[in-house]
């Protein structure tokens, strides 16, 4: 293939792809016949138990007289209610992501001295290898920042003299370096792409070890490095809320699966990034903001409930936006009555929207949050409640902060690398069998036919 047609789909590929569809489509009724838990979840959305963890707990129901009753969603980091954690950070007017990272990794809240030392350690690690930005990030920049981030992580393997050492001290060192470097890898990748592909001015700010992770993101990204205290604190809260979500979410489960094979940290985190990139996982916040962009154009009166209901119905019936049949940001695999992360974030979204003069937009989001469950219940057969998830509001937060769309999912990764690191270390400490679930073959056995007889 030449460079010009490298990514083109030829008629030959189209024909061969049809063979894939014809010979790889499984009768959906067989999943019920063999009691397969698709996506490792039962019909009520309850996950199949595949492991144990002490890092985070997601609670969406309580048990009364052996009956599971849905409740307001709760998220715990090492046994501490995340809402209480955030309230503590807000009350003390301090940034909380670094403290949250410490809690996830080491299983306890740090003392003031321990926290200062930990922040200093992360600041020390906010330094890329010599010429890495020039030789790796600036060359062949990708239009997708998750691809850039994964490539950078894999390349860092080559700079690590003990890359394959899976001892806990070495893995912890690697994880701390990746936690510290993710903001730079993400922002620099974005700036390189916009410079080489869109001709924008190229500016590279060095990280400030005295700043929090949230502050450094805004400092690195903005040409003048300026930001308000409210902007930085709300971004910090978003990072805290995204830092972990138990062992069962797709990317964290990927971390456990890949770690169980005994491979290196860089390969493991690159695999987790690949999972997070998907629009059904970390990419959902981008879909939410794109959906609202379309909604704001299509709906003439943002206060007209019936017009909004009709648009939501059109979404479900594949008549609006991307015609995928989804209302993005609504519903979650675990939560039913409420997602605690969305509940927490919404309080601060309202404050930021007031500062930015976007009260009308916030009102529209709130109305959609209220109406969507009613429309979904009318249009679909559902087995549990539907509520707004964190993606519903996080994209709006990032839009108000002026973050480019390309960085929405990398921001998620900047937060979740803390959880991935904790889960990788937990998997290695409690090393067991390689994770290998069963798949049942439903293929028909046929006789081999020699080539000259086909």
Secondary structure, DSSP 4 states (H G I P E B T S, - for coil): --GGGTT---HHHHHHHHHHHHHHPPPTHHHHHTT--GGGB-TTSPBPP----SSEEEEEEEEETTEEEEEEEEEEETTEEHHHHHHHHHHHT---HHHHHHHHHHSSPPPHHHHHHHHHHHHHH--PPTTHIIIIISSS--S-HHHHHHHHHHHHGGG-TTTT--SHHHHHHHHHHHHHHHHHHHHHHHHHHHHHHH-PPP--PPP-TTS-HHHHHHHHHSTT----HHHHHHHHHHHHHHS---S-SHHHHHHHHHHTTT--HHHHHHHHHHHHTSTTTTTHHHHHHHHHHHHHHH-S-TT-HHHHHHHHHHHHTT-STT-SS--TTB--SS-SS--HHHHHHHHHHHHHHHHHT-HHHHHHHHHHHHHHHHHHHHHS--SS---B-HHHHHHHHHHHTT--GGGHHHHHHHHHHHHHHHHHHHHHHT--SPP-------PPP-----GGG-
